Amino acid sequence: MRNVAARLGTLARRMPSQGAWAVAVLGAALVVAGCLGPWAQFPFGYPGKMTLSGFPGGARVFPLALVAVTPVLAWAGVPRRRAGLVGAGGIIAITGGNLLSIADGGGGLGAVAWGAWVALVGGLLLAFAFAALPDDPEPAEWRRLPAPLELVAIAVALGALLYAVVKGLDIVESSRFLSFVAFVTTVAFVLQAIGVLAWLRDASARQRPAAIMLAAATAAAFPFTQGGSGYWVRVFASIGVFAAAAIGLNVVVGLAGLLDLGYIAFFGVGAYVGGLFANAGLTTMHIHLPFLLVVLLGASIAAVFGVIIGAPTLRLRGDYLAIVTLGFGEIFRITANNWVGLTRGPNGIAQIPNVAVGGFDFGESHRVLGVELAGFANYYFIELVLVAVAIVAFTRLNESRIGRAWVAIREDETAAAAMGINTVRLKLLAFAIGAFMAGAAGTVNSHVTTQVSPDSYTFLESILLLAAVVLGGMGTVTGALLGATVLFVIPEKLRSFQDKRLLLFGIALILLMRFRPEGIVASRRRQREFHDDDSGDNTGDNTAADAMSGPPNAPVAT
Amino acid sequence: MSTPILRARGVTKEFGGLVAVDSVDLDVGEGEIVGLIGPNGAGKTTFFNCLTGMEEPTAGEMTYRGEAMRGQAYDIARTGLARTFQNIRLFPNMTAAENVVVGRHCRTRTGVFDAIVRTPKFRAEERDNDEWARRLLAFVGLSRVRDQLARNLPYGDQRRLEIARALATEPGLLLLDEPTAGMNPQETSATGQLVRKIRDQGLAVVVIEHDMRFIFSLCDRVAVLVQGKKLVEGTPAEVQADPRVIEAYLGAPAEDAS
């Protein structure tokens, strides 16, 4: 990407600057004209009215919106080259993607009408024009504002986020949804390029307690936007479950650096405990314990399993640990499949009743503030609490003696031990806490899905959770949340992509590792780890004395 | 001499058939600086590894202030032995201050509950940790880089940060493994001053070093290890004059271990 942009830049800069602006204006005009023209040929009943001309139906509204905003930003004295290139890139991606999709659906490029081509050319011209601009100076630090104004800005940003989510979920067609995602991503990148996101992050850090309240309120507001429908509330409740589990996995992988490939087993332990102690319709144990007690029990039993698995294996390092945890995950699944007396084998435990606390049935729909909330909203709120607890636990542990010891172990286990850190014990602790979180999430999930069966806890699920953590950004809460959301919303929204899901994740992960190895949301530490090279690499591995004397722990001998 | 802070008797480490450390005795008194020299491959670092519990000696006994030392590396660190490494082993992606605070691990107590609830004990301990980091970084002269990543520090600063981190464990005895390797003469002499300053705080220090001028000007006593055995031990003057030492370094080709 960067190379292409650089080459394009060198090429474009041979042009005089008035020429660049002329090209930009021409490109913008072509995008506008293209978006007002038809994108699909008439006989092809492409959904979203893409065949009509004169108004920007379907995905055509997105390039139009981008082209309207891009010049404003470009002239506003902000890093215009970067912002403009990002905007143009978004236009190209949306136009090109739709073009391919129309061609794919209409049986060839013949199905594509002139509007799409014109808009695509316009986007390319815009990119070319912005590439001709001189490099941006480093964006100036955005000023602090009085606290109330900062809070308003944070609230507006959160509101916009919620609005974008609700709008996006309303879109039914795959191609339009993808265009919308591309649009939102482009806007986010433009905001990033001009420093708005960094300012928002700093402002949230300055107004931390209030910003947290606002974020929680925004999350809690989501079910109220769904007009009594429970579908997406349910999907987001599941996302909450997996986000909580992903945060737990983040303790193990992101902080302590232990690669756990069987993590879903702890989730499964929690789920089975949840199913067995809820007096389900189809079960082997007719015991009904209060919900909160079951959650704690499920989490604790999972943590005990974590210790049982960890005690013998955490003396191993790196690859060996990964293999052993992978084996454990399989053992769990196979046991669940075969221990019919307890787990009902492949049939699983089903008809788990709704959670009821006092007289309040969590499965029923309720009216709150005059708004009808589907039954799943109650589970959504439970998830919200679970995720909140996981976030608090994770961030506070991260900034503590325990968290520092985990990071130290990840960085250099030998040195950590020499500093008085009981490495095996702390690794066990990380394992147990991760398992505890997964167990709690699993217990809650068994009530959301009302059934538990062994095939939900395959190796693939472990890998998906791990992918969520790596994709989002190791060692951060936001990363785990974002990763879980991406991994579970996209397939829900794009049913037709379901069987290609893993392929797409694979490609996404490869691209991410190449261009942004710290994940979408980088922790402060990871960010520096990958991009903080200003002081050069004068580390200790280049001295003659070291080279002569061999590694510190190797037997020193001739 | 009163009870030595460290008494090692007959420390032996074998790797398969190879005897890397062969029945070495060493006493270190309170507040003493002892040098450990010898050709490459003489077993100096392995001896350190045995002392600090990173490798289990095949035989031998070690006591710290009269009490037997045993257990894993972390137990020994808690007992009061801290070390630096021949190849710097900082936590590269933690800041200088964080590196020092990790050294406080074995002197602090708060657990998971304290961390999540942020108990008063936790807050007090964190303040205390900050204070330790501030004082130790000032002590080794790294105050200005407290928030920089360890891996971005210049080489000499990394060496000093490793010493600060070791000091954070409140040791009685500090083991330095080639603290001046790769340093220029100015840095070497600054390191010498730092070691004296540490001794003046009441700590005993054992230094492995190849720089003879550094060792002989710094140490109260010097032990020479050759092929795993302690060849000579004495004052710098005695060791310098000993013909066996000269032979070990310059003479007999058969003993040239490098």
Boltz contact constraints between the chains, C-beta under 6 A:
constraints:
  - contact:
      token1: [A, 393]
      token2: [B, 116]
      max_distance: 6.0
  - contact:
      token1: [A, 396]
      token2: [B, 115]
      max_distance: 6.0
  - contact:
      token1: [A, 396]
      token2: [B, 116]
      max_distance: 6.0
  - contact:
      token1: [A, 397]
      token2: [B, 115]
      max_distance: 6.0
  - contact:
      token1: [A, 400]
      token2: [B, 115]
      max_distance: 6.0
  - contact:
      token1: [A, 401]
      token2: [B, 108]
      max_distance: 6.0
  - contact:
      token1: [A, 401]
      token2: [B, 110]
      max_distance: 6.0
  - contact:
      token1: [A, 402]
      token2: [B, 115]
      max_distance: 6.0
  - contact:
      token1: [A, 404]
      token2: [B, 102]
      max_distance: 6.0
  - contact:
      token1: [A, 405]
      token2: [B, 105]
      max_distance: 6.0
  - contact:
      token1: [A, 408]
      token2: [B, 91]
      max_distance: 6.0
  - contact:
      token1: [A, 408]
      token2: [B, 102]
      max_distance: 6.0
  - contact:
      token1: [A, 411]
      token2: [B, 91]
      max_distance: 6.0
  - contact:
      token1: [A, 412]
      token2: [B, 89]
      max_distance: 6.0
  - contact:
      token1: [A, 412]
      token2: [B, 91]
      max_distance: 6.0
  - contact:
      token1: [A, 415]
      token2: [B, 89]
      max_distance: 6.0
  - contact:
      token1: [A, 417]
      token2: [B, 73]
      max_distance: 6.0
  - contact:
      token1: [A, 417]
      token2: [B, 74]
      max_distance: 6.0
  - contact:
      token1: [A, 418]
      token2: [B, 73]
      max_distance: 6.0
  - contact:
      token1: [A, 418]
      token2: [B, 83]
      max_distance: 6.0
  - contact:
      token1: [A, 419]
      token2: [B, 102]
      max_distance: 6.0
  - contact:
      token1: [A, 419]
      token2: [B, 103]
      max_distance: 6.0
  - contact:
      token1: [A, 419]
      token2: [B, 105]
      max_distance: 6.0
  - contact:
      token1: [A, 420]
      token2: [B, 74]
      max_distance: 6.0
  - contact:
      token1: [A, 420]
      token2: [B, 77]
      max_distance: 6.0
  - contact:
      token1: [A, 420]
      token2: [B, 78]
      max_distance: 6.0
  - contact:
      token1: [A, 420]
      token2: [B, 105]
      max_distance: 6.0
  - contact:
      token1: [A, 420]
      token2: [B, 106]
      max_distance: 6.0
  - contact:
      token1: [A, 420]
      token2: [B, 169]
      max_distance: 6.0
  - contact:
      token1: [A, 421]
      token2: [B, 74]
      max_distance: 6.0
  - contact:
      token1: [A, 421]
      token2: [B, 105]
      max_distance: 6.0
  - contact:
      token1: [A, 422]
      token2: [B, 74]
      max_distance: 6.0
  - contact:
      token1: [A, 525]
      token2: [B, 93]
      max_distance: 6.0
  - contact:
      token1: [A, 528]
      token2: [B, 149]
      max_distance: 6.0
  - contact:
      token1: [A, 529]
      token2: [B, 93]
      max_distance: 6.0
  - contact:
      token1: [A, 535]
      token2: [B, 152]
      max_distance: 6.0
  - contact:
      token1: [A, 538]
      token2: [B, 154]
      max_distance: 6.0
  - contact:
      token1: [A, 538]
      token2: [B, 155]
      max_distance: 6.0
  - contact:
      token1: [A, 539]
      token2: [B, 151]
      max_distance: 6.0
  - contact:
      token1: [A, 540]
      token2: [B, 87]
      max_distance: 6.0
  - contact:
      token1: [A, 540]
      token2: [B, 88]
      max_distance: 6.0
  - contact:
      token1: [A, 540]
      token2: [B, 158]
      max_distance: 6.0
  - contact:
      token1: [A, 543]
      token2: [B, 181]
      max_distance: 6.0
  - contact:
      token1: [A, 543]
      token2: [B, 182]
      max_distance: 6.0
  - contact:
      token1: [A, 545]
      token2: [B, 181]
      max_distance: 6.0
  - contact:
      token1: [A, 545]
      token2: [B, 182]
      max_distance: 6.0
  - contact:
      token1: [A, 546]
      token2: [B, 87]
      max_distance: 6.0
  - contact:
      token1: [A, 548]
      token2: [B, 40]
      max_distance: 6.0
  - contact:
      token1: [A, 549]
      token2: [B, 40]
      max_distance: 6.0
  - contact:
      token1: [A, 552]
      token2: [B, 85]
      max_distance: 6.0
  - contact:
      token1: [A, 552]
      token2: [B, 86]
      max_distance: 6.0
  - contact:
      token1: [A, 552]
      token2: [B, 87]
      max_distance: 6.0
  - contact:
      token1: [A, 555]
      token2: [B, 15]
      max_distance: 6.0
  - contact:
      token1: [A, 555]
      token2: [B, 20]
      max_distance: 6.0
  - contact:
      token1: [A, 556]
      token2: [B, 41]
      max_distance: 6.0
  - contact:
      token1: [A, 556]
      token2: [B, 43]
      max_distance: 6.0
  - contact:
      token1: [A, 556]
      token2: [B, 45]
      max_distance: 6.0
  - contact:
      token1: [A, 556]
      token2: [B, 46]
      max_distance: 6.0
  - contact:
      token1: [A, 557]
      token2: [B, 18]
      max_distance: 6.0
  - contact:
      token1: [A, 557]
      token2: [B, 20]
      max_distance: 6.0
  - contact:
      token1: [A, 557]
      token2: [B, 41]
      max_distance: 6.0
  - contact:
      token1: [A, 558]
      token2: [B, 41]
      max_distance: 6.0
  - contact:
      token1: [A, 558]
      token2: [B, 257]
      max_distance: 6.0
